[in-house]
C-alpha cells in the first residue's frame, strides 16, 4: 500500500542496535550501534536491516528483534500526536518548468563559504538582480575570464570589461569614478575596437596581465592587455593568418574510416582486435561492427584500447557487447569541427597557436577513405614582437603549470622541454628547418656565388631560389623562369673518398665557418648556350634560401645557427 506524504519537515526514526543472530546460536555484535542503511545497500555500510536480514550469517534473523526504520512528521512518533507544521516554503512554485536561453547574458548564484561549509552555488534568488546582459548585436558570449577585480567578457564580435563588486559613477563633466556596490556584476564597458573571439574560445590563453585569442571573422590574432586590444597578427604574419583563419569551418565534419576486424572477446572487457588504421583510433569514437544478431551492424562506443598504435594489432574496448561479429571491416566514426587551439608556454614565454582543419577525403589511387589533417602550429614572442617559429606537433589542448608546458594528444598528456632530444614531439622525431631571404640592395640584379653559415655541424641547403622573372610566352606556352641552385649537403653527409683522398661535395669548414659554392641547376632558356651545372651561381634581385638539419649528424642533438651569409657581385648584364 502506497501512502503519499504531504509534509515537508519530517524525522527519521530508527532502531539503531544489531539483532541477535539466532541462525548461528550465538550473539554477534548484539545491541551495538549500527547505521540504518539504505534500501540499495551502499558499499562500506551495514546492510539495510528493516527486513531482518542478518549480514553476518546471510540468513533472516529472529523476527522478534527485527531492526526498523520509519520516516514521519510526528515529534515522538506516537499515534495521532501533534505533527510538525509545514512552515514557510523556501521557494516559489513554477507551474511550468521552462528554461530560458540568453546567449548574451550573465547570471550568478549564491556563494560557497569554505569556512562554514555553506554551499549556495545552486541557489539563484529571483528576488535579486542576478543577471547582466551585453549587447545582443555582438553575438553570443563565448568566454568569460576574471583578472584582478574585473571580468573580461568575450562575445563573438566584441570584448567588454565588467566590474566585479563595484560600479562606475559619472559626473556631469563625464569623468568616471569607481565605487563599492552590492551588485556582483557592475558596469560593463566595451573595449575600443570591433574585435571578438568568434566561436573559438579554445584559442584563449593567458599569462600575467596579457590575454590572447583569435578573431576568425576578422582574420586576426589578438592580445588584450593594459593598453587595450592589439592585433598581433600584423607583426609579420597578416597575410598568413588572413588565408588560414578564413579556412577554419564552424560546421561539424563527419570523419570516418574502415579498419580490418581480426577477433572478438568478452573477457575481461568487450573488445575487438583490429589490424589496420591503428593510429587513427580515438576514445569516444563510434564503432559500427558487422554482426549476425539483428538486421544491421552493432554500434558501440570506444572507451579505451590496449596495445601500440605502431604495432600489428590493437585491442579496442567497447562500452557494450557487439553481439557476434561476422568479420569484415569495422567502421569508426567521429564528428569534429575545425578548431584553433591556444596555450601559453611559460617555459619559453611564448603564445602557442595551432590552426587545425580536419576533413574526410577519398584517395585517388585506392578509393579508400582517409583523414587529411592540415594544421599549422606557431608561436608569438613578446620579447621580439614577432612570430618566431612553426612546430610539427598538433596539440588537442595546451597549458602551463608551475613553469612547465604541457599539451594533450590522443588522450595522452605530454610534458615539453623535458628531454635532451630535439625536434621530437609525441614520440616522433622531426627535422628542423629555417627559410629566409637574401635581399641586400634589392633594386640591383646580383650574381650570388656562395653560401656560408656560422653554427653547428649538420646543416644542409635544401633550396636556393631566385625571384621570379614573370611569365613569358615561349613557342606558344606560358612559362615562368627563375634561377635555382643545387642542394648542398652537410659537412658530414657530403664527404667521400677517392684514391685515398677525402673530398667534400657539400659544405666545407675553415676556421669553424662552413662554406660552399653555388652550382646552378636552372633549366635552359631560349638563346642560352651555357646553363645548368655548367655555370656557377644564380642571378636575381633576391633569393629565398631554406636550410635544414640532416638525418645523420648527431641525431636528436642540438643544432645551432648564428648567421648565414652569401657572396655576390653586381650583374654585368
N, C-alpha and C positions, 0 to 999 in steps of 0.2 A: 504494500500500500504506500503510495507516494503522498507526502504531506508538503504543501507549499508553505515555506517560511516567509512571513511578510515583515519581520522586524529587521532592523539594521544592526542594532547593538546586541551581541549575544556572547555567551560564555561557553567554554569547553569544559565539561565535567568528565573526569576520567578516574578510574581506579588505577592507581599507579604502583601496584605491587605485583610480583610474579605469582603464578598459580602453582599448586602442588602437582608434580608430575606423577600421577598415580600409575602410569604405564610402566614405570621403571621400579616402583616400590620404594623410592626414597625421595627426599626433598632436595631439589636442585635450585639454589638461589631463591628459596621461598621467602616471600614478603620483602624482597629487596626492591628499591625503586627501579622503575622501568619507563622508558619512553613509550607513549601510547601508540606511536606508529601511524602509518598511512595505509590506506587500502591497497596501494600499489607496491608496498614493501620496498622502500628505498634501501640501497646498499648501505652497509655500515651502521644500521639501526636495527633494534629488535623488531621482529615481525609484528604485524597488526594482530592484536590479541583479543579483540572482541568476539571472535568466533570460538575461543577456547583452544586454538591450535598451539601446541607446545613445540617451540623451535628446538628444544633440547633432544626430544625423542622422535620428533617427526610424527607424533600421534595426537589425538584430541585429548585434552586434559579433563579433569573431573568437572562435570557440568555445574556443580555447586560452587565452584570457585572461579568461574569464568571472569576474565577481565572484560571491562566495558569502557566505552567512550560515548558521551552524549553531548550534543550541542543544543542549547536552548537559551531563551531570553529571561528566565527567572533567576533572581539573585541567589536563591538557595536550592533551586531545582525541585522544590516541593510542588505537589499537585495544586493547581488553582491559586498559587501565590502571585504576588504582585510582579508584573513584568517590567522590564526596563523600557523606558519611554523611547519613542522614535528620535527625539531630539531634533536639532536643526540640520537640515541637509547641507552638505558642504559643496554642492554642485547644483547646476541648473539642468533640468531635463530638456534634451533636444528631441522633438518629435521625429525629425528626420535627420539621420546621421549622414550628412553630405559634406564632403570636403571641398575646399576652395583652393584652387591653384593660382597663385600670384607670382609669376616668374620675375617680377620686378620689385618685390617687397621683401623685407626682413622681418623676422619675428623672434622674440626672445622669451625664455621661460624663467622659472624661478632658479635659485642658486643652489649649489651644493656646498654645505658647510662641513669641512673635514673635521673640525674640532668637535662639533656636536653630533655629527653623523646625519644631519637633516639633509635629505636629498629631494629637492623640488624641481629637478630638471625636467620632470614630466608635467609640471603644473603651468598652465597658460591661463592667466587670470583675464577673464573677459571684462572685468571692471576697470582695467588699467589700459593705458595706451602702450601696447606691446608690439606694435607694428610700425614700420617706417618704409616708405616707398620711394623709389627713384623714378626718373622719367622713363615711361614705357617705350617712348620713341627710340631709345638707345638699346633696345633689346633686353634679353633676359640676363639676370645675374648669374655669372658662371663661377665666380670665386670671390671669397672674402678673406682678408688677411689682416690680423691685428699686429700693430707695431707701436711700441710705447703705449700711449693712451689714445690712439686713433685707429680707425678701421678703414682699410682700403677696400673699396667695392669695385669689382671688375665686371662690367657689363660687356656685351658683345661689341658695342660701339662707343663705350665711354668708360673712363676711370674716374671715380669720385672718392672723396675723403669724408668719412663720417666721424664726428666727435663721439667719444665714449664717456658717459657720466659727466658731461658738461655740455654747454650750449654756447652759441655765439650771440652777442647782442651788438647792435649797431647804433651809433649816434646819428644825429641829424646831418652831420657832415659826411657820413658814410664810413667813418673809421670803425673798426671792429674790435671787440674785446671778448675774452672767454670767461665765463662764469660757471660756477658749480650749479648743478641741477639734479633733480630726482630722475630725470629721463635717462634711461640706459643708452639709447642712441639719440644723439643730439643733431645739430645742424649737419646736413650733407651738402658738400660743396664739390662740384666737378673740377677736375684738373684742366688746365688750359691745353687744348689740342684735341682734335677729333680722332682719338685712338681708343681701341678697346682690345679685349683678349679674344675676340671672335668666339668660336665654340671649341677652343683648345686650352682649357685650364691646365692640362698636363704639361704645357710649356712653361709654367710658372716656376721660378726658383728665387731664393732669397739668400743674401749674405750681408750681414751688417745692416745698414740702412738702405741698401740697394735691392730692388726687386726687378726681376727680368721676366719678360713674357713676349709672345708673338701676337701680331695682329695680321692674321691671314687675309682678311678682307682688304687690307691696305698694303699687303706685301711688305710688311715692316717687322723688324725685331726691335723691341722697346726696352728701355730702362726707366724705372720710376725711382727717383732719388729725391734728395732735399731740394734740388733745383727744378723739380717737376719731371715732365716726360721728355725723354730724349730718344730719337730714332738711331740706335747704334748700328743698324744695318747699313747706314750711309757711310760707315768707316770702311770703304774699300770693297763692300760686298753688296751694294744696292742692286745691281743687275742680277746677281746670282739669286738672291732671295726673292726678287721680283718674279723670276721664272719658276723657281722651285716651290715657293709658297702657293702660287696660283695652281699648281698641280695637285695639291692636297684636297681630297674629297671628303665631304661631310657624311656621305651616304655609306651604309654598311655594305661590304662586299662578301659574297659567298666564296670561301676558299675551301676547295675540296681536292682530294687525290685518292688514288687506289693503292692498297698495299696487299701483298700476297699472303694469304692465310696458310698457316702451317699446322697448328694443332690447337686444342682447347682443353682446359682443365677447370675443375670446380674447387680444388683444394690447393692451398688454403684459401684462395680467393678465386672469384670468377675471372678468368683471364684467357686471352688468346695470344698465340705466338705468331708474329709476322716476320717476313724476311726481306722486305723492301721498303724504301722511303722511311727508314728508321729515324732519321734526323728531323723529320717533319712532325712527329707525334708530339702533341701538347696536352696537358691536363685541361679538362673541360670540353674537349672535342667530342662530337657525336660520331659513334662508330655504327655504321649500317652493315650488319652481318647476315649473309645468306643463311637461312635456317629451314629445316624441314618441318618445324612447328608453325602453323598458321599459313596464311596465304602470301606473306611477304617477308622481307628481312626484319630482323630484330634490331631495334635501335637502342644503344646503350651509351652511357657517358664514360669517358676515360677519366679515372680517378687516380691513376698513377701508372708507373711502368718499372720494370726491372731489366737490367742489362745495359749494354753500352750502345749508344746510337751509332757508333763507328764499327760495331761488330756485325755478325751474320744474322743474328736473331734479336728480337726484342719481345718481352712478355708484357702485354698491355692489360692492366687491371681495369675491370668494368664494375659499374655500380649495380648490375643485376645479371641474372642468368640469361645468356643469349640463346638458350634452348639447345638445339642440336645443330651446330654449324655444319653446313654441307660442303664447305671448302670454297675455293674461288677467291675472288678479290673482296677485300673489306674496304668500304668507302669511308674515309674520315672527312668530317666537315666541321668548319667553324665559320662564324660570322664576325668580321672585323672591319674596322674602318681605318683609314689613314690617320696617323697621329703625329704630333710634334712633341717629343719628349725633351723636357728641360731639367737641368740639375746644376748644382754648383759644386765644383771640385775645389774644396778649401785647402787641399794639399798643394796645388799649383796655382790657386787663386784664379780659376777660370770658370766662366759660364759655359756649360756644355749644352749644345743644342743638336738634336737629332731629328731630321725630317724623314719620315718613314711612310712609304707608299707601297701597299700590297695589292696585287692583282692576280687573277687567275688567267692562264693562257694555255693554249694547246701547242705543243712543239710541232714544227713543220715536218720534221723527219719521221717521227713516230706517231703523231696524232694524239699522244697521251697528254693528259692534263698535268700541269706543273705549276709551281708557285714562283712568281717573279717578285722579288722584293728589291725595290730601289730605295736606297737610303743614303743620306749624307749626314755624317756626324762631325760637327765642327766646334770650335771654341773661341770665346771672346776674352781678351786680356785687357783689364782696366789699366794696367801699367803702360802698355803701348798703345792703348785705344785702337785696337785692331783685332781682326780675326786671324789668329796665328797658325792654325793647323786644321787639317782634316784627319779623321780617325777611321779605322776599319771596323770598329765594333758597333753593334746595334743594340742599345740598351732598351729594356722594357720599362725600367724605372731607374732614376739616378738621384743620389742624395749623399750628403756628407754627415759624418758623426765623429766627434772627438778627433779632428784632424785627419780622418781617414775618408777616402772617397769610395763609395760602393755603387754598383749597378746590379740589376737583376736581368737575367736572360734565361729563358726556357725553365722557369720555376727554380732557378738556382741563384744564389747570392754570390757576387764576386767582389773581392776587395782589390782595388787598383794600387799601383806603386808598392806592391808587397814582395816582389821578387826581382832578381837581377836580370831576368830575360827581357830584352827589349822587343817592342813591337809584337807582343803576344797577348791576345785577347781571347778569353773563354777557351783556353787550351789550344788555340790555333795561332801559329806564328805567321806574321805578315812582314813584308818588306817595308822600308821607309823610302820616301822619295820627296824631292822638292823641285818645283818648277818656277822659273824666274826669267827675267828679260835682261839682255844686254842692250842698252838704249842710250849710249853716250853720243852726243852730237846728233840728235835724231833727224836733222834735216840734211845730213851728209851721207851719201852712199859709201859704204865701207866694205873692205875685204877682211873678213875675220879669219885669222891664220891659226891660232892656237887656243887652248883652254887650259886653265891652271886652277888648282884649288889648294887651300890650306886646311888641314884637318887630319882625320884618321884614315888609315888604310882600309879599303873595302868599298869605296865609292866608284861608280861607273856612270858614263854618259849614255842614257837611253836614246835621246834625240837632240839634235841641234838644227833648228829650222829657222830660215829667214822669213821676213814678212812676205805676204802675197803680192805679186805684181799685177793682180787683177785678172779678169777673164779676157782671153784673146780667142779669136776665131782662126783656126788653122785647118785648111782643107775642109772647110765647112763644119768643123767640130769645135765647140767651145771648150777651151782648156784654160786652166789656171796654173800658173807657174810660180814656183818659189825654189830657192836653193836649200839643200839639206846635206848633212854630213853623215858619214858612217858612225855607228855606235862605237863607243870607246870602252874597252874592257878595263876592269880594275887592275891594280898593281899586281895582285896575286893571280888572277884569272888570265891575265894577258901574257904570262911568261911561257916560253917554250925553249927547247934546247936543240940546236943544230950543230953537228960536228963538235959536240962537247962545249959549245959556247952558248951561254944563256942570252936570249933576246926577249924583248917585250913588244907586243903589238898594241898594248893599251897604254895606261898611264905609266910613266917612268918617275923616278923620285930623285931629287937632288936637293941637298940641304933641307931635308924634311918638307919639301914642297913638291907636289905632284903636278906633272905637266904632260901634254900630248898635242900632237899636230892634228889638225882637222883635215880629213880626206873627203873630198866631195863625192856624193853618190847621186846627184841630180840627173834626171832623165834628159836626153838630148833635145835641144830646141832647134827650130829651123835656122839654118845658117851656121850652126856651131860645128867646128872641126874637132876641137878637144873638149871633152865633157866627162862627167862622172869621175871615177877614181883615177883618171889620167891627170887630174888637176887637184890642187890643194886649196883649202879654204872655201868659204862660201861668201856670197855677195848679198848685201841688203842694207836697208836703213837700220833695222834692229833684228835681233834673233831671240827665239824662245828656246830655252835650254831646260832639259829635265835630267836631273841626277838622281840615282837610286843606289841603295845598298845591294851588294852582290849576294849570292847564295852560298858562298864558301868561306869567306874571310870572317873568322870569329863569330860564328852564327849565334845570334841572340845577345851578343856583346854590345858595348857602347860604340857608337859611330858619331864622331863629332865633325862638324863642318863649320869653319870660321869665316872663310871668304872664298869667292870664286872670281876669277878674272879672265880676260882674253886680250890677245894682242891683235890689233887691226891696223890697216893702212887705208888711207883715203883712196877710193877707187879712181883709176886714171881715166875711166870712160864713164 
